Amino acid sequence: MKAGIKLKMARVEHDLTQAKLAEKVGVTRQTIGLIESGGYNPTLHLCIAIAKALGKTLNDLFWEESDHEG
């Protein structure tokens, strides 16, 4: 599952709009929208802030699982 989809699902789970999540982590709503759509690669600092705001780990939100091993 793509990181943006995982982020959106976690955000909706917490009943947060893109604007509310953006406010919590100090970015614009557009930045959250771009991350969710795959149009922006966030910094590690921002990834950590988002994970903390959503009560998730970096792996929960941003690790994309491979279809094959190796």
N, CA and C of each residue as an Amber inpcrd file, in Angstrom:
protein
   210
   0.8430000  -1.1800000   0.0000000   0.0000000   0.0000000   0.0000000
   0.8890000   1.2440000   0.0000000   0.5310000   2.1950000  -0.7880000
   1.3120000   3.4330000  -0.8970000   1.2460000   4.2430000   0.3920000
   2.3330000   4.9500000   0.6800000   2.4290000   5.7410000   1.9080000
   1.3170000   6.7890000   1.9940000   1.0060000   7.4380000   0.8950000
  -0.0400000   8.4610000   0.9080000  -1.3950000   7.9130000   1.3060000
  -1.7010000   6.7150000   0.8400000  -2.9740000   6.0740000   1.1790000
  -2.9940000   5.7220000   2.6600000  -1.8710000   5.2020000   3.1640000
  -1.7870000   4.8680000   4.5900000  -1.9490000   6.1210000   5.4410000
  -1.3330000   7.2160000   5.0050000  -1.4420000   8.4710000   5.7310000
  -2.8870000   8.9500000   5.7500000  -3.5440000   8.9120000   4.6060000
  -4.9360000   9.3620000   4.5380000  -5.8220000   8.5090000   5.4360000
  -5.6290000   7.1970000   5.4070000  -6.4310000   6.3070000   6.2420000
  -6.2280000   6.6190000   7.7260000  -4.9920000   6.8470000   8.1340000
  -4.7030000   7.1540000   9.5330000  -5.3020000   8.5090000   9.9210000
  -5.2510000   9.4530000   9.0100000  -5.8110000  10.7780000   9.2770000
  -7.3250000  10.6890000   9.4560000  -7.9840000   9.9550000   8.5840000
  -9.4360000   9.7930000   8.6630000  -9.8200000   9.0280000   9.9310000
  -9.0100000   8.0110000  10.2940000  -9.2240000   7.2530000  11.5320000
  -9.2980000   8.1820000  12.7380000  -8.4850000   9.2380000  12.7160000
  -8.4350000  10.1930000  13.8210000  -9.3980000  11.3600000  13.6160000
 -10.2410000  11.2510000  12.5900000 -11.2490000  12.2670000  12.3000000
 -10.6240000  13.6530000  12.1330000  -9.5050000  13.6820000  11.3910000
  -8.8120000  14.9440000  11.1340000  -8.9330000  15.3130000   9.6610000
  -9.1770000  16.5820000   9.4010000  -9.1090000  17.0680000   8.0220000
  -7.6410000  17.2770000   7.6720000  -7.3770000  17.4660000   6.3870000
  -6.0080000  17.7870000   5.9840000  -5.5570000  19.0740000   6.6770000
  -6.4600000  20.0320000   6.7960000  -6.1220000  21.3090000   7.4180000
  -5.7690000  21.1410000   8.8960000  -6.5230000  20.3140000   9.6160000
  -6.2580000  20.1050000  11.0430000  -4.9330000  19.3900000  11.2610000
  -4.6520000  18.3660000  10.4440000  -3.3740000  17.6700000  10.5570000
  -2.2360000  18.6310000  10.2210000  -2.4180000  19.4220000   9.1850000
  -1.3930000  20.3840000   8.7860000  -1.0960000  21.3580000   9.9280000
  -2.1350000  21.8240000  10.5830000  -1.9780000  22.7400000  11.7100000
  -1.1770000  22.0810000  12.8400000  -1.4780000  20.8140000  13.1180000
  -0.7900000  20.0870000  14.1900000   0.7060000  19.9380000  13.9190000
   1.0690000  19.7750000  12.6410000   2.4770000  19.5170000  12.3200000
   3.2070000  20.7330000  11.7300000   2.5070000  21.8530000  11.5810000
   3.1570000  23.0830000  11.1570000   3.4370000  23.2170000   9.6710000
   2.5470000  22.6570000   8.8480000   2.6800000  22.8240000   7.3940000
   1.3340000  23.2980000   6.8440000   1.2580000  23.4970000   5.5330000
  -0.0060000  23.9090000   4.9220000  -0.8600000  22.6920000   4.5960000
  -2.1460000  22.9440000   4.4150000  -3.0530000  21.8760000   4.0050000
  -2.6130000  21.3030000   2.6570000  -2.1220000  22.1750000   1.7900000
  -1.6750000  21.7280000   0.4700000  -0.5350000  20.7220000   0.5870000
   0.3500000  20.9140000   1.5520000   1.4620000  19.9730000   1.7470000
   0.9280000  18.5950000   2.1180000  -0.0270000  18.5450000   3.0370000
  -0.6140000  17.2520000   3.4190000  -1.2900000  16.6080000   2.2090000
  -2.0130000  17.4100000   1.4360000  -2.6660000  16.8920000   0.2270000
  -1.6690000  16.3280000  -0.7670000  -0.5540000  17.0120000  -0.9370000
   0.4750000  16.5340000  -1.8710000   1.1270000  15.2450000  -1.3690000
   1.3570000  15.1390000  -0.0710000   1.9360000  13.9040000   0.4820000
   0.9700000  12.7570000   0.2390000  -0.3180000  12.9740000   0.5050000
  -1.3130000  11.9250000   0.3290000  -1.4550000  11.4930000  -1.1260000
  -1.2690000  12.4330000  -2.0480000  -1.4090000  12.0990000  -3.4720000
  -0.1050000  11.5980000  -4.0930000   0.9700000  11.6020000  -3.2970000
   2.2550000  11.1300000  -3.8130000   3.0340000  12.1920000  -4.5670000
   2.5970000  13.4430000  -4.4810000   3.2510000  14.5180000  -5.2170000
   4.3260000  15.2490000  -4.4360000   4.5850000  14.8220000  -3.2080000
   5.5870000  15.4960000  -2.3770000   6.2440000  14.4690000  -1.4760000
   7.5590000  14.5120000  -1.4180000   8.3280000  13.6070000  -0.5690000
   8.7250000  14.3630000   0.6940000   8.0500000  14.0980000   1.8190000
   8.3140000  14.8790000   3.0260000   9.6750000  14.5870000   3.6310000
  10.1790000  15.5640000   4.3790000  11.4410000  15.3790000   5.0960000
  11.2300000  14.3810000   6.2330000  12.3150000  13.8460000   6.7390000
  12.2370000  12.9290000   7.8760000  11.6070000  13.6400000   9.0720000
  11.9780000  14.8940000   9.2840000  11.4190000  15.6740000  10.3920000
   9.8900000  15.7480000  10.2870000   9.3880000  16.0170000   9.0860000
   7.9470000  16.1050000   8.8790000   7.2900000  14.7360000   9.0380000
   7.9230000  13.6870000   8.5330000   7.3830000  12.3280000   8.6990000
   7.2260000  11.9860000  10.1810000   8.2330000  12.3350000  10.9770000
   8.1840000  12.0610000  12.4150000   7.0530000  12.8580000  13.0660000
   6.9110000  14.1200000  12.7060000   5.8480000  14.9600000  13.2680000
   4.4660000  14.4000000  12.9200000   4.2940000  13.9600000  11.6920000
   3.0080000  13.3850000  11.2680000   2.7310000  12.0950000  12.0300000
   3.7320000  11.2350000  12.1250000   3.5620000   9.9660000  12.8390000
   3.1700000  10.2150000  14.2970000   3.8500000  11.1530000  14.9510000
   3.5190000  11.4770000  16.3450000   2.1050000  12.0220000  16.4650000
   1.7170000  12.8960000  15.5610000   0.3800000  13.5030000  15.6010000
  -0.7190000  12.4560000  15.4280000  -0.4020000  11.3890000  14.6990000
  -1.3980000  10.3450000  14.4350000  -1.2270000   9.1180000  15.3250000
  -0.2480000   9.1590000  16.2370000  -0.0310000   8.0230000  17.1240000
   0.4120000   6.7650000  16.3890000   1.1830000   6.9550000  15.3310000
   1.6620000   5.8370000  14.5010000   3.1820000   5.8520000  14.4740000
   3.7530000   4.7590000  13.9770000   5.2010000   4.7280000  13.7670000
   5.5000000   5.1500000  12.3270000   6.7670000   5.4420000  12.0720000
   7.1620000   5.7490000  10.6960000   6.8640000   4.5710000   9.7830000
   7.1190000   3.3640000  10.2720000   6.8350000   2.1650000   9.4710000
   5.3560000   2.0540000   9.1390000   4.4900000   2.3620000  10.1320000
   3.0440000   2.2860000   9.9000000   2.6250000   3.1590000   8.7260000
   3.2160000   4.3370000   8.6290000   2.7510000   5.3110000   7.6450000
   3.5600000   5.3680000   6.3610000   4.8770000   5.2190000   6.4610000
   5.7070000   5.5480000   5.3120000   6.4810000   4.3870000   4.6910000
   6.4750000   3.2160000   5.3090000   7.1970000   2.0900000   4.7450000
   6.3320000   1.4110000   3.7040000   6.8140000   1.3610000   2.4840000
   6.0670000   0.6850000   1.4190000   6.5650000  -0.7480000   1.3110000
   5.6540000  -1.6660000   1.5090000   6.0270000  -3.0760000   1.4810000
   6.2780000  -3.5310000   0.0490000   7.3050000  -4.3340000  -0.1080000
   7.6650000  -4.8680000  -1.4140000   6.8170000  -6.1010000  -1.7250000
   6.5310000  -6.2990000  -3.0100000   5.7730000  -7.4780000  -3.4280000
   6.6460000  -8.7310000  -3.4520000   7.9590000  -8.5330000  -3.3990000
   8.8610000  -9.6710000  -3.4380000   9.9770000  -9.4700000  -2.4180000
  10.5890000 -10.5320000  -2.0140000  11.6810000 -10.4380000  -1.0460000
  13.0150000 -10.4190000  -1.7680000  14.0280000  -9.8890000  -1.0560000
  15.3590000  -9.9510000  -1.6130000  15.8290000  -8.6390000  -2.0110000
